Amino acid sequence: MTKTLAVLVASLAILATACGGGGTGGGPTTSSPTLAAGSGSPTARPCCTKVTAAYSNISADDWLSWYAFDKGIFKDNGLEVDLQSINGGAQTSAALLAGAIQIGQFGGAEALSANAGGADLVVVANLAPVYPYKLYAAKGITTIQGLKGKKVGVSNAGGSSDIATRAALKSAGLDPDKDVNIIAVGSHANRTAALLAGTIDAGVDDPPEDVELVKAGLTVVVDLAGQKLPAANTGVIMSRAFLNANKTTVQAYVDSLTIARAKMKADKAGATAVLGKYFKITDQPPLDGAYDFFMNEVTVPYLYPEVVQFKDAVDILGKGNPNIAKVDISKMIDRTFMQSAQDRKLGG
């Protein structure tokens, strides 16, 4: 079972307590003879190296890690993963910076902001290399221009949904800071709930959660996923110190995600069952829709982080923070682990 990490953030100083008897916040054991990056050896590894990881939202962006966890793929690759849920990308980033977790799955925008503030975080994979969203608006609003003067919800200021929303507004000729009122609601789930409650007039969402928006009569005014715009939406992120000290563990984690996607492509029933468990959904059509959306439109066999995926985040965040431009994105990403997975054809 996954565990939820309760995080109290105050100026990025956190006190975090994990429920139950999972992995600790300390460094994982690395004595097992695990596979190093670049090796051509088989992927089977002795079990188990402990690692504490967390994802930032109940969003299908994190589907690969859920499948790897539930189907035992992490263990097959020598990892005992304490997989936790933290509500929001900013909070997950803060937990990583505080050392409460060792691997975080959250937006590249949050990692970029952290590095601009003096952190040294590294992105080794990108689980959503394009914006996995549709921009929904309340009944009666049929175009993105109709959002002028309206309330538009995002999870957190400077986070993935914020960057995606601002990019969509800018592409339509709207000024996100002047033409709409952007409101941070805290998480993906809160954003969906706010749309349904009518406390915001628009916001991005994706399958399977958006099925409730469709039922409620909300309108898609922009399909961001269909535009295939590069995005640093959900990275696999860690400190450089952890990466350098635990390269075999990082490789095993990246291998597990790569294998998970390959297996999911051949296991629609198993994959949708896992998604239904995390979303607490039993209705099959929205799960099938999410499968088609994420397997065919969002993810690819080898989920490389790329410099171009950070362009919108740099442009948007840089306006309010001059240190953003000082971050060397090429040094912030590490493609070697995904390259090793591809060299061994783990993604098919």
C-alpha positions in Angstrom: 0.0 0.0 0.0 1.2 3.5 -0.7 1.5 5.9 2.3 0.6 9.5 2.5 3.3 11.9 3.8 2.0 14.7 5.8 4.1 17.8 5.2 4.1 21.1 7.0 6.0 23.7 5.0 7.3 27.0 6.4 9.9 28.8 4.3 10.8 25.4 2.9 11.7 24.0 6.4 9.6 20.9 6.9 8.7 18.5 9.6 7.6 15.3 7.9 6.3 12.1 9.4 5.6 9.0 7.3 2.7 6.7 8.3 3.4 3.1 9.2 6.7 1.2 8.9 7.9 2.1 5.4 11.2 3.5 4.3 13.0 6.0 6.4 14.1 9.5 5.4 17.8 8.5 5.5 19.9 7.4 2.6 19.0 4.0 1.2 21.2 0.9 1.4 23.3 0.5 -1.7 25.3 -2.7 -0.9 23.3 -4.9 -3.3 25.2 -5.6 -6.6 22.8 -3.5 -8.7 23.1 -2.5 -12.3 25.2 0.6 -13.1 24.1 3.1 -15.8 25.4 2.1 -19.2 25.8 -1.6 -18.4 24.6 -4.1 -20.9 23.8 -6.7 -18.2 20.3 -8.2 -17.6 18.0 -6.0 -15.4 17.3 -8.6 -12.7 18.7 -7.3 -9.3 18.8 -8.8 -5.9 16.2 -7.4 -3.6 16.1 -5.0 -2.0 17.6 -1.5 -1.8 15.2 0.8 0.2 14.3 4.2 -1.3 11.6 6.7 -0.3 9.8 8.3 -3.3 6.8 10.5 -3.6 4.4 11.7 -6.2 2.7 15.1 -6.0 -0.9 14.5 -7.1 -3.4 11.8 -7.8 -2.9 12.3 -11.5 -2.3 9.8 -14.3 1.1 11.5 -14.9 2.2 9.2 -12.1 0.6 6.0 -13.6 3.9 4.4 -14.5 5.1 4.5 -10.9 1.8 3.2 -9.6 1.9 0.3 -12.0 5.6 -0.5 -11.2 4.7 -0.5 -7.5 1.6 -2.6 -7.7 2.9 -5.1 -10.2 6.2 -5.7 -8.3 8.4 -4.2 -11.0 10.3 -2.1 -8.6 11.1 -5.2 -6.5 12.0 -7.1 -9.7 14.7 -4.5 -10.2 16.0 -4.7 -6.6 14.1 -1.8 -5.0 11.9 -1.7 -1.9 10.1 1.6 -2.7 8.2 3.4 0.0 5.9 5.2 -2.4 4.2 8.1 -0.8 1.6 10.8 -1.8 2.1 14.5 -1.1 -0.6 17.0 -2.0 1.0 19.3 -4.6 4.2 19.9 -6.5 5.5 22.7 -4.3 5.0 20.6 -1.2 6.7 17.6 -2.9 9.7 19.7 -3.9 9.9 21.1 -0.4 9.9 17.5 1.1 12.7 16.6 -1.3 14.8 19.6 -0.3 14.2 18.8 3.3 15.5 15.2 2.9 12.1 13.7 3.8 12.1 11.8 0.5 14.9 10.8 -1.9 13.1 10.8 -5.2 10.2 13.1 -6.1 7.8 13.1 -9.0 6.7 16.6 -9.6 6.9 19.4 -12.1 10.1 20.6 -13.7 9.0 24.2 -13.0 9.2 23.6 -9.3 12.6 22.0 -9.7 13.7 25.0 -11.8 12.5 27.4 -9.1 14.3 25.4 -6.4 17.6 25.5 -8.4 17.2 29.2 -9.0 17.1 29.6 -5.2 20.3 27.7 -4.7 19.3 24.0 -4.7 20.9 21.4 -6.9 18.1 19.2 -8.2 18.5 16.9 -11.2 15.8 15.5 -13.5 16.5 12.0 -14.8 13.2 11.3 -16.6 10.0 13.2 -17.7 6.8 11.2 -17.2 4.8 13.8 -19.1 6.9 15.4 -21.8 4.0 17.3 -23.3 1.2 19.2 -21.4 -1.2 16.4 -20.5 -4.1 18.7 -20.2 -7.3 20.2 -21.6 -8.4 23.6 -20.5 -12.0 23.4 -19.3 -14.3 26.4 -18.8 -17.7 26.8 -17.1 -21.0 26.6 -19.0 -21.5 29.5 -21.3 -17.8 30.1 -21.9 -17.0 28.5 -25.3 -13.7 30.1 -26.2 -10.5 30.9 -24.4 -11.1 34.6 -25.1 -14.2 34.2 -23.0 -12.1 33.8 -19.9 -11.2 37.5 -19.8 -12.0 38.8 -16.4 -12.7 35.3 -15.1 -11.2 33.2 -12.3 -8.8 30.5 -13.6 -7.6 27.9 -11.1 -4.1 26.3 -10.9 -2.6 24.0 -8.3 0.3 26.2 -7.1 1.8 29.4 -8.4 4.8 28.5 -10.5 3.8 24.8 -10.8 3.1 22.6 -13.8 -0.6 23.5 -14.1 0.2 27.2 -13.7 2.9 27.1 -16.4 0.5 25.1 -18.7 -2.4 27.5 -18.1 -0.3 30.6 -18.7 1.2 29.2 -21.9 -2.3 28.4 -23.2 -3.5 32.0 -22.3 -0.5 33.6 -23.9 -0.9 31.6 -27.1 -4.4 32.9 -27.4 -3.3 36.5 -26.9 -4.3 36.9 -23.3 -2.1 38.3 -20.6 -2.3 35.9 -17.6 -1.4 38.6 -15.2 -3.9 41.2 -16.4 -6.7 39.6 -18.3 -7.6 36.8 -15.9 -7.5 36.2 -12.1 -5.3 33.1 -11.5 -6.1 31.4 -8.2 -3.9 28.7 -6.6 -6.1 26.0 -5.1 -3.4 23.6 -3.8 -3.6 20.4 -5.9 -5.0 18.7 -9.0 -7.9 17.2 -7.0 -8.7 20.6 -5.6 -8.7 22.1 -9.0 -11.2 19.5 -10.3 -13.4 20.0 -7.3 -13.3 23.8 -7.7 -14.3 23.5 -11.3 -17.3 21.3 -10.4 -18.3 23.6 -7.5 -18.1 26.7 -9.8 -15.7 28.5 -7.4 -13.4 28.9 -10.4 -14.4 29.6 -14.0 -11.7 27.5 -15.8 -8.8 25.2 -15.2 -6.8 22.5 -16.8 -7.7 18.9 -16.2 -7.1 15.5 -17.8 -8.5 11.9 -17.8 -9.9 10.2 -15.9 -10.9 13.0 -13.6 -12.3 15.2 -16.4 -15.1 12.7 -17.0 -17.0 14.5 -14.2 -16.4 17.9 -15.9 -17.8 16.5 -19.1 -20.9 15.2 -17.3 -21.3 18.6 -15.7 -21.4 20.3 -19.1 -18.1 22.1 -18.9 -16.4 23.0 -22.2 -12.9 22.3 -23.5 -11.6 25.6 -24.8 -8.0 24.4 -25.5 -6.7 20.9 -25.9 -3.1 21.3 -24.8 -2.1 17.7 -25.3 -3.3 17.8 -28.9 -0.9 20.6 -29.5 2.1 18.4 -28.5 3.9 21.3 -26.9 7.1 20.2 -25.1 6.7 20.5 -21.3 8.6 19.6 -18.1 5.4 18.5 -16.5 6.2 15.5 -14.2 9.9 14.9 -13.7 11.7 12.1 -11.8 13.8 14.4 -9.6 16.4 14.1 -6.9 19.3 16.0 -5.4 22.6 15.7 -7.2 24.2 14.5 -4.0 21.7 11.5 -3.8 22.2 10.8 -7.5 26.0 10.7 -7.3 25.9 8.5 -4.2 23.2 6.1 -5.5 23.6 5.7 -9.3 22.6 2.0 -9.3 19.5 2.8 -7.3 18.6 5.6 -9.7 19.2 3.4 -12.7 16.9 0.7 -11.2 14.2 3.3 -10.6 14.4 4.6 -14.2 14.5 1.0 -15.5 11.4 0.1 -13.5 9.4 3.0 -15.0 10.5 2.2 -18.5 9.6 -1.4 -18.1 6.3 -0.4 -16.6 5.3 1.6 -19.6 6.2 -1.3 -22.0 4.2 -3.7 -19.9 1.2 -1.4 -19.7 1.1 -1.1 -23.5 0.4 -4.9 -23.6 -1.8 -4.9 -20.4 -4.6 -2.5 -20.8 -6.8 -4.4 -18.4 -4.1 -4.5 -15.7 -3.1 -0.9 -16.3 -6.7 0.5 -16.0 -7.3 -1.6 -12.9 -4.3 0.1 -11.3 -5.5 3.5 -12.3 -9.0 2.8 -11.0 -7.5 1.8 -7.6 -5.7 5.1 -7.2 -8.6 7.2 -8.4 -11.2 5.1 -6.7 -13.0 4.7 -10.0 -14.9 1.5 -11.1 -16.5 2.9 -14.2 -14.5 1.5 -17.1 -15.1 4.0 -19.9 -13.2 6.9 -18.2 -10.4 4.5 -17.4 -10.2 3.4 -21.0 -10.2 7.0 -22.1 -7.3 7.8 -19.8 -5.4 4.8 -21.1 -5.8 5.9 -24.7 -4.9 9.5 -23.8 -1.7 8.8 -21.8 -0.4 5.8 -23.8 -1.0 7.3 -27.2 -0.8 11.1 -26.7 1.3 11.8 -23.7 4.0 9.2 -22.9 6.6 7.6 -25.2 8.8 4.5 -24.7 11.8 6.5 -23.5 11.0 9.4 -21.3 14.0 11.6 -21.8 14.2 15.0 -20.1 15.0 17.7 -22.7 16.2 21.3 -22.4 13.3 22.4 -24.7 10.8 21.1 -22.3 11.7 23.9 -19.8 11.2 26.8 -22.3 7.8 27.9 -21.1 8.8 27.6 -17.5 11.9 29.7 -18.1 10.0 32.3 -20.0 7.1 32.6 -17.5 9.0 32.2 -14.2 11.9 34.4 -15.4 9.7 37.5 -15.5 9.4 37.5 -11.7 12.7 35.9 -10.8 16.0 37.0 -12.5 17.8 34.0 -11.1 15.8 31.7 -13.3 17.8 32.8 -16.3 21.0 31.8 -14.5 20.1 28.2 -14.2 21.9 26.0 -16.8 19.1 23.6 -17.8 21.6 21.3 -19.6 23.3 20.7 -16.3 20.0 20.2 -14.5 19.0 17.2 -16.6 20.7 13.8 -16.8 19.8 11.7 -19.8 22.3 8.9 -19.1 20.0 6.7 -17.1 17.3 6.7 -19.7 19.9 6.2 -22.4 21.1 3.1 -20.6 17.5 1.8 -20.5 17.2 2.4 -24.2 20.5 0.8 -24.9 19.2 -2.3 -23.3 15.8 -2.0 -25.1 13.8 -2.0 -21.9 11.0 0.0 -23.5 10.6 -2.3 -26.4 
